[in-house]
Amino acid sequence: MASTINVDKIAEATSGSGVHIPGHVIQAQTFQGYNGDGTHTTLAVSSTTFGATAAAVTITPKYSSSKILVTFHGQGFYQDGVVANAVKMALYKNVSGGSFAAVSGLPSGQVSRHIAYFNASTASSLFQCSFQHLDSPATTNALIYKIYVARLGGSGAATILANPDDSFSITAMEIAQ
């Protein structure tokens, strides 16, 4: 015989401890911006070395066993119509104010290598890009997740937020384990 529990409200037993139910979202932090909001502008990167963007989100996990689900969506990914060029994007992390480093579990932190890739030099177009990454930071210290971009190869530049109203959002959700 199966049992059923019906409740209207779940409250923490000890004040300030929170309710820890594996699989539920403990907290969510998000940051949104757009080209023209006074803070964010078109970013063109002519290097194949990753450079930081302003797309970042900060979260301080309540439990060291939690996972952090990072999601990103951005518009205005563009490259100069150069053969074999594209935008590549990576997710970097800063723990407790330290240096930013590529998130582990991804090759060099890369979440995508071929945004706006073309085989013809006469082609150019704008693209959108989205990703999710589940991180296991094993800390209760403040974390900053930041988007880095670079040019894949060839020449020219890799650009994000190419138009005045292109936007992005980055969200970090703490998931109880």
URJO-V731496 format. One record per pair of residues at least 24 apart in sequence whose ideal C-beta (glycine too) atoms are under 10 Angstrom apart, sorted by the first residue. I is the first residue (numbers start at 0). J is the second residue. D is the distance in whole Angstrom. If there is no record, write none. Layout:
# URJO-V731496
i/j/d
I/J/D
I/J/D
This chain:
# URJO-V731496
i/j/d
16/61/9
17/61/6
17/62/8
17/175/9
18/175/9
19/61/8
19/62/7
19/64/9
19/65/9
19/175/5
19/176/9
20/175/6
21/64/9
21/65/10
21/174/9
21/175/5
21/176/6
22/66/10
22/174/7
22/175/6
22/176/8
23/173/10
23/174/7
23/175/5
24/68/8
24/172/5
24/173/7
24/174/6
24/175/8
25/58/10
25/60/8
25/61/6
25/62/7
25/65/6
25/172/8
25/173/4
25/174/7
25/175/5
26/58/7
26/59/9
26/60/8
26/61/7
26/65/9
26/67/10
26/171/9
26/172/7
26/173/5
26/174/10
27/56/10
27/58/8
27/68/9
27/70/10
27/170/6
27/171/7
27/172/4
27/173/8
27/174/10
28/56/5
28/57/6
28/58/5
28/59/9
28/67/10
28/142/10
28/144/9
28/169/9
28/170/7
28/171/5
28/172/8
28/173/9
29/56/6
29/58/10
29/70/9
29/168/6
29/169/7
29/170/4
29/171/8
29/172/9
30/54/7
30/55/6
30/56/5
30/57/8
30/144/10
30/167/9
30/168/7
30/169/5
30/170/8
30/171/9
31/56/10
31/72/10
31/166/7
31/167/7
31/168/4
31/169/8
31/170/9
32/73/10
32/160/8
32/165/10
32/166/7
32/167/6
32/168/8
32/169/9
33/74/8
33/75/9
33/160/7
33/162/10
33/163/8
33/164/6
33/165/6
33/166/4
33/167/7
33/168/10
34/74/9
34/75/7
34/159/9
34/160/4
34/161/8
34/162/7
34/163/5
34/164/7
34/165/5
34/166/7
34/167/9
35/160/9
35/162/9
35/163/5
35/164/6
35/165/9
35/166/9
36/164/10
36/166/9
39/159/10
39/160/6
39/165/9
39/166/9
39/167/8
40/160/7
40/163/9
41/75/7
41/77/9
41/158/6
41/159/8
41/160/5
41/161/6
41/162/8
41/163/9
41/165/8
42/75/9
42/146/10
42/148/7
42/156/9
42/157/9
42/158/7
42/159/5
42/160/6
42/161/9
43/77/9
43/78/10
43/79/9
43/148/10
43/150/9
43/155/9
43/156/4
43/157/7
43/158/5
43/159/8
43/160/10
43/161/8
44/86/8
44/87/9
44/147/9
44/148/5
44/149/6
44/150/6
44/156/6
44/157/5
44/158/8
44/159/8
45/79/9
45/149/9
45/150/6
45/154/8
45/155/7
45/156/5
45/157/8
45/158/10
46/148/10
46/149/6
46/150/6
46/156/9
46/157/9
47/84/10
47/87/8
47/149/5
47/150/5
47/151/7
47/152/7
47/153/9
47/157/9
48/147/9
48/149/6
48/150/9
49/87/8
49/88/9
49/89/5
49/91/8
49/99/10
49/101/8
49/107/8
49/108/8
49/109/9
49/146/10
49/147/4
49/148/7
49/149/5
49/150/10
50/89/10
50/147/6
50/148/7
50/149/6
50/150/10
50/157/10
51/89/10
51/91/7
51/99/7
51/145/6
51/146/8
51/147/6
51/148/9
52/88/9
52/91/10
52/145/7
52/146/5
52/147/7
52/148/6
52/159/7
52/160/8
52/167/8
52/169/10
53/145/8
53/146/9
53/160/9
53/167/9
54/88/10
54/144/9
54/145/7
54/146/4
54/147/9
54/148/9
54/159/8
54/160/9
54/167/5
54/168/8
54/169/5
55/91/9
55/92/10
55/93/9
55/99/9
55/143/6
55/144/6
55/145/4
55/146/7
55/169/7
55/171/10
56/142/9
56/143/7
56/144/5
56/145/8
56/146/10
56/168/9
56/169/5
56/170/6
56/171/5
56/172/10
57/93/9
57/141/6
57/142/7
57/143/5
57/144/8
57/145/10
57/171/8
58/136/9
58/141/8
58/142/5
58/143/8
58/144/8
58/170/9
58/171/4
58/172/8
58/173/6
59/95/10
59/138/9
59/139/7
59/140/7
59/141/5
59/142/7
59/171/10
59/173/9
60/136/7
60/137/9
60/138/7
60/139/5
60/140/8
60/141/9
60/142/7
60/171/9
60/173/5
60/174/10
61/139/7
61/173/7
61/175/9
62/137/10
62/138/10
62/139/7
62/173/8
62/174/10
62/175/7
62/176/8
63/135/10
63/136/8
63/137/5
63/138/6
63/139/5
63/140/9
63/176/10
64/135/9
64/137/8
64/139/10
64/175/8
64/176/5
65/134/10
65/135/8
65/136/8
65/137/9
65/138/9
65/139/9
65/172/10
65/173/5
65/174/6
65/175/6
65/176/6
66/133/5
66/134/7
66/135/6
66/136/8
66/137/10
66/172/9
66/173/8
66/174/5
66/175/8
66/176/6
67/92/9
67/102/10
67/132/9
67/133/7
67/134/5
67/135/8
67/136/6
67/138/10
67/142/7
67/144/8
67/171/5
67/172/7
67/173/6
67/174/7
68/131/6
68/132/8
68/133/5
68/134/8
68/170/8
68/171/7
68/172/5
68/173/8
68/174/6
69/102/8
69/110/9
69/130/8
69/131/7
69/132/5
69/133/8
69/134/6
69/142/9
69/144/5
69/146/10
69/169/7
69/170/7
69/171/5
69/172/8
70/129/7
70/130/7
70/131/5
70/132/8
70/168/8
70/169/7
70/170/5
70/171/8
70/172/8
71/110/8
71/111/10
71/128/8
71/129/6
71/130/5
71/131/8
71/132/9
71/144/9
71/146/6
71/167/7
71/168/7
71/169/5
71/170/8
71/171/10
72/127/7
72/128/7
72/129/4
72/130/8
72/131/10
72/166/8
72/167/7
72/168/6
72/169/8
72/170/9
73/114/9
73/126/9
73/127/7
73/128/6
73/129/8
73/130/10
73/146/7
73/148/9
73/159/6
73/160/7
73/165/8
73/166/8
73/167/4
73/168/8
73/169/8
74/125/7
74/126/8
74/127/5
74/128/8
74/159/8
74/160/7
74/161/8
74/162/8
74/164/9
74/165/4
74/166/6
74/167/7
75/115/10
75/125/6
75/126/8
75/127/8
75/128/10
75/158/7
75/159/6
75/160/5
75/161/4
75/162/5
75/163/9
75/164/9
75/165/3
75/166/8
75/167/9
76/111/9
76/114/5
76/115/5
76/124/9
76/125/7
76/126/4
76/127/7
76/128/5
76/148/9
76/157/8
76/158/7
76/159/5
76/160/9
76/161/7
76/165/9
77/114/9
77/115/6
77/123/7
77/124/8
77/125/5
77/126/7
77/156/9
77/157/8
77/158/4
77/159/8
77/160/9
77/161/4
77/162/9
77/165/9
78/114/8
78/115/5
78/116/8
78/117/7
78/122/10
78/123/7
78/124/9
78/126/9
78/150/7
78/151/8
78/153/8
78/155/6
78/156/7
78/157/5
78/158/7
78/161/10
79/115/10
79/117/9
79/120/9
79/123/7
79/150/9
79/153/9
79/154/8
79/155/3
79/156/6
79/157/8
79/158/8
80/115/9
80/117/6
80/119/8
80/120/6
80/121/6
80/122/6
80/123/4
80/124/9
80/155/8
81/117/8
81/120/6
81/122/10
81/123/9
81/150/9
81/151/10
81/152/9
81/153/4
81/154/5
81/155/4
81/156/9
81/157/10
82/116/10
82/117/7
82/118/6
82/119/7
82/120/5
82/121/10
82/122/9
82/152/9
82/153/6
82/154/9
82/155/10
83/116/8
83/117/8
83/118/8
83/120/10
83/151/7
83/152/5
83/153/4
83/154/9
84/115/8
84/116/8
84/117/7
84/120/9
84/150/6
84/151/6
84/152/6
84/153/4
84/154/7
84/155/5
84/156/8
84/157/7
85/111/9
85/112/7
85/113/5
85/114/6
85/115/5
85/116/4
85/117/8
85/126/9
85/149/10
85/150/8
85/151/4
85/152/8
85/153/8
85/157/7
86/111/8
86/112/9
86/113/8
86/114/4
86/115/5
86/116/8
86/126/8
86/128/8
86/148/6
86/149/8
86/150/7
86/151/7
86/156/9
86/157/4
86/158/7
86/159/7
87/111/6
87/112/5
87/113/7
87/114/7
87/116/10
87/147/9
87/148/7
87/149/5
87/150/7
87/151/5
87/152/9
87/157/7
88/112/8
88/114/6
88/128/6
88/130/8
88/146/6
88/147/7
88/148/5
88/149/8
88/157/9
88/159/8
89/145/9
89/146/8
89/147/5
89/148/8
89/149/8
90/130/8
90/132/6
90/134/8
90/144/6
90/145/8
90/146/7
90/147/8
90/169/9
91/143/9
91/144/7
91/145/5
91/146/8
91/147/5
92/132/10
92/134/7
92/136/7
92/142/6
92/143/7
92/144/6
92/145/8
93/140/10
93/141/8
93/142/7
93/143/4
93/144/8
93/145/7
94/136/7
94/137/10
94/138/6
94/140/6
94/141/8
94/142/6
94/143/8
95/138/8
95/140/4
95/141/6
95/142/8
95/143/10
96/140/9
96/141/7
96/143/9
97/140/9
97/143/10
99/143/8
99/144/9
99/145/6
99/147/8
101/147/8
102/132/6
102/134/6
102/136/9
102/144/8
102/145/10
103/134/8
103/135/8
103/136/9
104/132/8
104/133/8
104/134/7
104/135/8
105/130/10
105/132/7
105/134/9
107/147/10
107/149/10
108/132/9
108/145/10
108/146/10
108/147/7
109/147/9
109/149/9
110/146/9
110/147/10
111/148/10
111/151/10
112/149/10
112/151/6
112/152/10
113/151/7
114/148/9
114/151/9
114/157/8
114/159/9
115/151/9
115/157/8
115/158/9
115/159/10
115/161/10
116/151/7
116/152/10
116/153/10
117/153/9
120/153/9
120/155/10
123/155/10
125/158/9
125/161/6
125/162/7
125/165/8
126/159/10
126/161/10
127/165/9
127/166/10
127/167/10
128/159/8
128/167/9
129/168/10
131/170/9
131/172/10
132/171/10
133/172/10
133/174/8
134/171/9
135/176/9
136/173/10
142/171/7
142/173/10
143/171/9
144/169/7
144/170/9
144/171/6
145/169/8
